Structure formats: C-alpha cells, structure tokens
Amino acid sequence: MHADRTNRVALIIVAIIAVVAGTLGALAGFGVFGDSVQHRPLVDNPVSDFFAREGEWLWPVVAVAAALLTLVCLRWLWVLLFSTDRAGDLRLTGDHSLGRTTLSARALRDAVTEEVESYPGVSSARSRLIGDQYTPTLVITADLDDSADLAAVRRRMETEAATHAREALDRPELPVQLDLTVTRRRARRVA
C-alpha cells in the first residue's frame, strides 16, 4: 500500500462526503426542499427513540464499529509515519548451491552516488532503490552546473552508472529513473 496514494484517496472521499452533506444542509436551510424541510430540526427525535429502544444490541455494535475504525486509523497512521518505498537489501540471483549472496542497498546506493558525483559538471548526486527486493528501481538524482553538458552527463549516467548497478545486481532489466536538475552552483572538485 502506497501511503501517499492512500492518504490522497481517503482525504478526497472524506472531502466529497463533507461537501455533499454541507451543500444539502445549506440547500435545506435556504428552503430549496420546501418550508417543511427548512424549519424541521436537523435530527428528529425518532433517532434517539431508536437508540433508546434498540440500545441493548446497538451500543455493543457501535462500540465494535468504533474499535474497528480506530484500528483502521491506527494502521493508516502507521503506514504514513513508518512506511517507506525504499527497497531493502537485495538477494543476488545465480547458483544458490553454495549459499545466498546479499547486496546491501546502502552499499549500491553509495557506490552509484560516488560514481555520478565524479562526473564533470555534477555538483551533487543522490541515489536510492525503491520498490521491493524482487522488483527494485534505481533512482539517481543529480544537480548539474549550469555549464554542464546535460546530454553527455545523462548519457554517461545511463551507460556507466546504471550499467554498473545492473551488473552488480545481475539484473540487466533493472529500471533506472534519472532526475537531473541544473543549478547555478559550481562543482567543488576539478575533474
């Protein structure tokens, strides 16, 4: 479950319900549905009569529904606060008869970042693996000097950094996303 998408969908649904309820209440208050609706109380006494008559079974049901709603809200908060789209350590494919080989996502991330930062015209770089360990995507973000050759840096990132990451993971199909930003800062090193 992607936290941002879930958050947006839930908030849009709540907003739609609130807008519809508010619009209907305003229309009723302005007499669009007639005088009888305009001067009638918002909640009639039959609702409280129903709760009084059926309270023996209704209040436990309300309590269970409230508890379930609380659990759903806590799960939602947990996902929002503690979930990440970053991939964990990756198992490398190959012959498993001698054991398993695991590559630290951080080690790959650091190596790619260091390599991209060494390119002429790159003032800073970051990389990360997103997705899960079975279908990761490498995201490389680089800030380039305004004098950098954008096409050359992009081509080098695709042919060198991305290729090295694919070779390290033994995943020639590893998707790579490049995010390049041109800045006015100059690189601090001489290439």
C-alpha positions in Angstrom: 0.0 0.0 0.0 1.5 3.3 -1.0 0.9 5.8 1.8 0.7 9.0 -0.3 -1.8 7.5 -2.7 -3.9 6.0 0.1 -3.8 9.3 2.0 -5.0 11.3 -1.0 -7.8 8.9 -1.9 -9.1 8.8 1.7 -9.0 12.5 2.1 -10.7 13.1 -1.3 -13.5 10.7 -0.2 -14.0 12.5 3.1 -13.9 15.9 1.4 -16.6 14.8 -1.2 -18.8 13.5 1.6 -18.4 16.7 3.6 -19.1 18.9 0.5 -22.2 16.9 -0.4 -23.5 17.0 3.2 -22.8 20.7 3.6 -24.4 21.5 0.3 -27.6 19.5 1.1 -27.7 21.2 4.6 -27.3 24.7 3.0 -30.0 24.0 0.4 -32.4 22.7 3.1 -31.7 25.8 5.2 -32.4 28.1 2.3 -35.8 26.4 1.7 -34.9 24.7 -1.6 -36.6 21.5 -0.5 -39.7 23.4 0.9 -40.8 25.1 4.1 -41.4 21.9 6.0 -37.8 20.8 5.5 -36.4 24.3 6.2 -38.0 24.6 9.6 -37.6 21.0 10.7 -34.8 20.1 13.2 -31.7 18.5 11.7 -32.0 15.4 13.8 -35.5 14.3 14.7 -36.3 12.6 18.0 -37.0 9.3 16.3 -33.3 8.8 16.0 -32.8 9.0 19.8 -36.0 6.9 20.3 -34.5 4.2 18.1 -31.3 4.2 20.1 -33.3 4.0 23.3 -35.4 1.1 22.0 -32.5 -0.9 20.5 -29.8 0.1 22.9 -29.3 -3.4 24.2 -27.7 -4.7 21.0 -27.0 -1.3 19.2 -24.4 0.1 21.7 -22.2 -3.0 21.6 -22.3 -2.9 17.7 -21.4 0.8 17.8 -18.5 0.0 20.2 -17.2 -2.7 17.9 -17.5 -0.4 14.9 -15.7 2.3 16.7 -12.9 -0.1 17.7 -12.5 -1.3 14.1 -12.5 2.3 12.9 -9.8 3.0 15.5 -7.7 0.1 14.3 -8.0 1.2 10.7 -7.0 4.8 11.6 -4.0 3.4 13.6 -2.9 1.3 10.6 -3.2 4.3 8.4 -1.1 6.4 10.7 1.5 3.6 11.0 1.7 3.4 7.2 2.0 7.2 6.9 4.7 7.6 9.6 6.8 4.4 9.2 6.5 3.0 5.7 9.0 3.7 3.0 9.1 2.9 -0.6 12.8 2.1 -0.4 14.0 -1.4 -1.2 15.9 -3.3 1.5 18.9 -5.5 1.0 18.8 -7.4 -2.3 19.4 -11.1 -2.9 21.5 -11.7 -5.9 20.5 -14.3 -8.4 22.7 -17.1 -9.5 23.8 -20.5 -8.3 22.4 -20.9 -4.7 24.1 -24.3 -4.2 27.0 -22.5 -2.4 24.7 -20.2 -0.4 23.0 -16.9 -0.9 24.6 -13.6 -1.6 23.0 -10.4 -0.4 24.0 -6.9 -1.5 23.3 -4.1 0.8 21.1 -1.4 -0.8 23.2 1.2 1.0 26.4 -0.1 -0.5 25.0 0.0 -4.0 23.4 3.5 -3.3 26.8 4.9 -2.0 28.7 3.4 -5.0 26.3 4.9 -7.6 26.2 8.2 -5.8 30.0 8.4 -5.6 30.4 7.5 -9.3 27.9 10.1 -10.5 29.4 12.8 -8.3 32.8 12.2 -10.0 31.4 13.1 -13.5 32.4 16.6 -14.8 29.6 19.1 -14.3 27.8 17.2 -11.5 27.8 19.3 -8.3 25.9 16.7 -6.1 24.2 13.4 -6.5 21.9 11.1 -4.6 20.6 7.6 -5.4 18.2 5.2 -3.9 16.5 1.9 -4.6 12.7 1.9 -4.4 10.2 -0.9 -4.7 10.8 -4.3 -3.1 13.8 -6.6 -3.2 12.3 -8.6 -6.2 11.4 -5.6 -8.4 13.6 -2.7 -7.4 14.0 0.6 -9.3 17.2 2.6 -9.1 16.5 6.4 -8.8 19.5 8.7 -9.5 19.1 12.4 -8.7 21.9 14.8 -9.8 22.4 18.5 -9.5 24.3 19.8 -12.5 26.3 23.0 -13.0 24.6 25.4 -15.4 27.6 25.0 -17.7 27.4 21.1 -17.7 26.7 19.2 -20.9 23.4 17.8 -19.9 23.2 15.2 -22.8 26.8 14.0 -22.0 26.1 13.6 -18.3 22.8 11.8 -18.9 24.4 9.5 -21.5 27.2 8.7 -19.1 24.8 8.0 -16.2 22.9 5.6 -18.4 25.9 3.9 -20.0 28.1 3.8 -16.9 26.5 4.2 -13.5 23.2 2.4 -14.5 25.2 -0.3 -16.2 27.5 -0.8 -13.3 24.4 -1.1 -10.9 22.8 -3.6 -13.2 25.9 -5.7 -13.3 26.3 -5.5 -9.6 22.8 -6.8 -9.1 23.0 -9.2 -12.1 19.7 -7.6 -13.3 20.1 -6.3 -16.8 16.4 -5.3 -16.8 16.8 -3.1 -13.7 14.7 0.1 -14.3 16.6 3.3 -13.7 15.0 6.7 -13.2 17.2 9.8 -13.7 16.2 13.1 -12.2 18.5 15.9 -13.4 18.4 19.5 -12.1 20.6 22.3 -13.4 21.8 24.7 -10.7 23.9 27.8 -10.6 26.4 26.2 -8.1 29.7 25.0 -9.4 31.2 21.6 -8.6 33.7 21.8 -5.7 36.2 19.5 -7.4 38.2 19.5 -10.6 37.5 16.6 -12.9 
